[in-house]
Amino acid sequence: MIATETSKDISVNGIRVTCYPDGSVGVHGKLGRGRSLGSDNGNGYFQRRIGCQTFKVHDLIAMAFLGKKPKNYDVDHINGDRLDNSPANLRYVTRSQNLRGYQKVRGKCKYRGVQVQSRSPKFIVKINLGKKNNYKQKYLGSFADEREAAIVRDTFCYEQLNYPLEGLNFPELFVDKEKASAQVQRMQDTEENIERIQTQIDMIRQESRLLSYRIDRMIDQRKELQDEKRNLKDLLINYKKP
């Protein structure tokens, strides 16, 4: 979804909250403390207190600009930066997609998804394909360089499994792709809107032509009725003459 450049108001526990495109929020009323980006909650997220409750700022921004969150979905930071709560950086993803961003480093390797090959100085990459594929594993190869193995893993996870950037070892290598993908999506949305508008215009033109035909037909019928009325009137006058 594409965020607008204007602020949006939402109601939270009966309190008006204004959400802005820069990721800040303003709380109104007696308990409001004006506009701010929020405070760090200790886990890398901004939060704001509204009334007697504390909310994560990204949840408020998403609610305002993306609409109601679907059931079992989470708010994802597209570029992996939890403090960037601009609407363009937020999206709704499934819980399983979001959890991919929290995969931990396991074993002796320093990168996620990379394992040390037993009795060998090489590194192997095996990817769990998830529940839809009965948790089968995809073997991506054996590598002499640990960083190369991690990049291969990231590329597959990003392009084939739709991993969020925070689920990658090197998200900075994929930021441009994310921006390009978002730009392509915006272009596609624009093209779809243009096609939809053009279709509506064609329908209106067709209805206009049909309406014009009906009006012309009604005018002709009116003339015919007027002529018939005059003929009947003349007949009636001639009939009354002695």
Number of C-alpha atoms within 10 A of each C-alpha: 15 15 16 13 11 9 17 16 18 16 12 14 11 9 16 16 24 20 28 24 18 16 24 22 26 19 23 15 11 8 12 15 14 12 15 18 20 19 15 13 13 8 7 11 17 22 22 23 16 20 15 7 9 11 15 17 25 29 18 25 29 25 18 21 26 20 12 11 15 10 8 10 15 18 20 27 24 21 20 19 14 17 18 21 27 19 25 21 21 26 19 21 18 14 14 14 18 20 16 18 17 13 13 12 14 12 12 9 15 15 20 20 24 27 22 17 13 9 6 8 11 15 21 21 22 16 17 15 15 12 9 7 9 9 11 13 13 12 12 14 12 18 19 12 12 20 17 14 23 24 18 17 24 24 18 15 21 19 11 10 16 13 20 24 25 22 22 26 19 16 19 13 14 18 15 12 13 17 14 12 12 16 12 12 14 14 12 12 14 12 12 12 12 12 12 12 12 12 12 12 12 12 12 12 12 12 12 12 12 12 12 12 12 12 12 12 12 12 12 12 12 12 12 12 12 12 12 12 12 12 12 12 12 11 11 11 10 10 9 7 6 4
